[in-house]
Amino acid sequence: MADKPIVTNKYLLGTDSYGRDILSRLIVGTRVSLSVGLITVIISISIGLILGSLAGFYRGKTDDIIMWFINVIWSIPTLLLVFAITLALGKGFWQVFIAVGLTMWVNVARLVRGQVLAVRELEYIEAGRALGYKNIRIIIVHIWPNIVGPVLVIAAANFASAIVIEAGLSFLGVGVQPPMPSWGLMIKENYNFIITQNPMLALAPGFAIMILVLAFNLLGNGLRDALNVKGKL
């Protein structure tokens, strides 16, 4: 009778208290972090572009109303606003993404408003008005392509911020729910092992958050230099 092959299981980062592979959960948790960043950027840019463009282009009462709304949202702490939206939408995978996205459009709107205020006075915008183009066409076709640089830079910054906020929400128990792996949830489940048994259970997802956020911050700096975006965000 032939000998049975010897099977050895090797966990590079070890396992948690439930016997789950830490490295596999880190890899799957990357999907959650990248997804929340992408959806947040899409939502924040969509709302920020529209409201910022309307405020900067039409000015007057439209600008006053939109800026009043922006200042109200700006005055509410980000985590508190995310808590309120999350509780209203319910706990879940997509609800967290939407909640984070709905809190990060203010920066985009303020930036877009300032860019539109500067661009709307240039000669090619006056030429568009003289040719009889509608305002919506001037905004979308002529203004938006010329302010895409600063928007891309702040989008990279929002991507990094969304990852940190999602991790914080998951750590507090209102983010992604088990058994879906999330870096913040992994820290919550294993932070008590930092000074007792295996600190890597909590430090590994912390390092992953740090590296990913650093990568997108460096990406934003690189975009700012490449696109020659002036001013400080």
Secondary structure, DSSP 8 states (H G I E B T S, - for coil): -----------TT-B-TTS-BHHHHHHHHHHHHHHHHHHHHHHHHHHHHHHHHHHHHH-HHHHHHHHHHHHHHHHS-HHHHHHHHHHHH-SSHHHHHHHHHTTSHHHHHHHHHHHHHHHTTSHHHHHHHHTT--HHHIIIIIIGGGSHHHHHHHHHHHHHHHHHHHHHHHHHTSSS-TTS--HHHHHHHHGGGSSSS-THHHHHHHHHHHHHHHHHHHHHHHHHHHHT--S--
